Structure formats: structure tokens, C-alpha cells
């Protein structure tokens, strides 16, 4: 197997660990430029936040999260 291809499975593992740690530490920092753009224009579809909150509530109900 090519050395670069063998790194791909490891990447998924480390990204998952980084996401879990960031979630537990509440450290999902937003880049200042993205924050400035987000304040000037909508970057998500209308109703996005409500649908995400509904999915989180459903997950909590089903899985006790």
C-alpha cells in the first residue's frame, strides 16, 4: 500500500478524537474571519438552528445524551 494511502484511516481516527475532545471542552472556536462573515450574511439555510436543536432533542430522548 502507498504510504500516503495508509494515512487516511488514521486521519479519521484522529479527527474523531479531536472532535470528542473539543465537544467535551466546549472549545469549538470560530475563526475571526468566518465570524465576521457570519455576522454580515446568513451562511445557513433558514430554520437550520431549529432543525439541529430538534435532532439533538430527539437524540437525547432516544439515547439519553
N, C-alpha and C positions, 0 to 999 in steps of 0.2 A: 504494500500500500504506500502511496506517496506520502511523505511526511506532512505536507500541508493538509491532506485529507484526513489524516489521523487526528488532527487537532480539532476538527469540527465536533465530534461527540463530547470532547472535553469542554468546549465552549458552552454548550447547552447546560452542562452541569454547573459551571461557574456562574453563568448568568442567573440560573435559578437560585443558587445560594446567595448571590448578591441581592436579588430581589427580595428574598425572605428576610435577609438582614435589614435591608432598607425599610421594609414594611414594619418590622418589629421596632426599629429605632425611630420610625416616623421621619426619615431623612430623605424623602423624595424631593430634593432641591430642584428648582426650576432655573434654567439658565436665564440671566438677566435680559438677554435679547428676546428670548421666547416670551418671557413675562411681559415685556414692553409691547410686543406684537399682540399678545393675547388681550391686553387691555384696550387696544385700538380696534381690533376686529374679532369677530367670532371665529374660532378655529374648530368648533364642534357644531354638529347639527342641533337645531332647536329640539329641546326635550332630551338631550343626551344625558345630562346630570340626573334627571328624574328616572330614566331607564336604568342607569347604573345603580342608583340607590335602590330601585325595585329589585334588581338582580341580587344585590348584596343582602337585602332583607330576605329574599327567597332562599339564598344560600344559608343564611343564619338559621332560618326556620327548618330547612332540611338537614343541615349538617351541624348545627349548633356552633357556628363560627361567630 
